[in-house]
Amino acid sequence: METKTWGDYIVADPAICHGEPTFRGTRIMVADVLEQVGSGMAYDAIAEAVRMAREALVAYAPKMVSEPVIA
């Protein structure tokens, strides 16, 4: 399977989320966001959740890969 793109924002890359469509530069799946919209979640709330997820990833990813995970 090759990478497919839809416009500037959506991509389906076989190396990311098993090739499911995601928002470019994230692992946020389009289907998940559409489900939130369908459940009545406000667009502003969805955008805020996505923004916070991206900020958390940037802030904590270096720590997550450098510190051992304790289960």
C-alpha positions as CSV (number, residue, x, y, z in Angstrom):
1,M,0.0,0.0,0.0
2,E,1.3,3.4,-0.8
3,T,0.7,6.7,1.0
4,K,-2.4,8.5,0.0
5,T,-3.2,12.2,0.6
6,W,-6.5,14.1,0.6
7,G,-5.8,17.8,0.4
8,D,-3.3,19.4,2.8
9,Y,-4.5,17.8,6.0
10,I,-5.4,14.1,5.7
11,V,-3.0,11.3,4.9
12,A,-3.1,7.5,4.9
13,D,0.4,6.2,5.4
14,P,0.8,2.4,5.9
15,A,3.5,3.1,8.5
16,I,1.1,5.1,10.7
17,C,-2.0,3.7,12.4
18,H,-2.1,0.7,10.0
19,G,-2.8,3.0,7.0
20,E,-6.0,4.5,8.5
21,P,-6.6,8.1,7.4
22,T,-5.0,10.5,10.0
23,F,-4.4,14.2,10.2
24,R,-1.0,15.0,8.7
25,G,1.8,15.1,11.3
26,T,-0.3,13.3,14.0
27,R,-1.7,9.9,14.8
28,I,-5.1,11.3,15.3
29,M,-7.4,9.3,13.1
30,V,-10.1,11.0,11.0
31,A,-12.6,8.3,12.0
32,D,-12.2,9.2,15.7
33,V,-12.8,12.9,15.1
34,L,-15.8,12.1,13.0
35,E,-17.2,9.9,15.8
36,Q,-16.8,12.8,18.2
37,V,-18.6,15.2,15.8
38,G,-21.4,12.6,15.3
39,S,-21.8,12.3,19.1
40,G,-22.5,16.0,19.3
41,M,-19.1,17.2,20.7
42,A,-18.5,20.8,19.8
43,Y,-15.9,21.6,17.2
44,D,-14.1,23.9,19.6
45,A,-13.8,21.1,22.2
46,I,-12.4,18.7,19.6
47,A,-9.9,21.3,18.4
48,E,-8.8,21.9,22.0
49,A,-8.4,18.2,22.7
50,V,-6.3,17.8,19.6
51,R,-4.1,20.9,20.5
52,M,-3.6,19.5,24.0
53,A,-2.7,16.1,22.7
54,R,-0.1,17.6,20.4
55,E,1.4,19.8,23.2
56,A,1.5,16.8,25.5
57,L,3.3,14.7,22.9
58,V,5.9,17.4,22.3
59,A,6.4,17.9,26.1
60,Y,6.5,14.3,27.2
61,A,7.7,12.2,24.3
62,P,11.4,12.8,25.1
63,K,10.9,11.7,28.7
64,M,8.9,8.7,27.6
65,V,11.6,7.3,25.4
66,S,14.4,8.1,27.8
67,E,12.9,6.7,31.0
68,P,12.0,3.0,31.6
69,V,8.4,2.1,31.7
70,I,7.3,0.5,35.0
71,A,4.2,-1.6,34.7
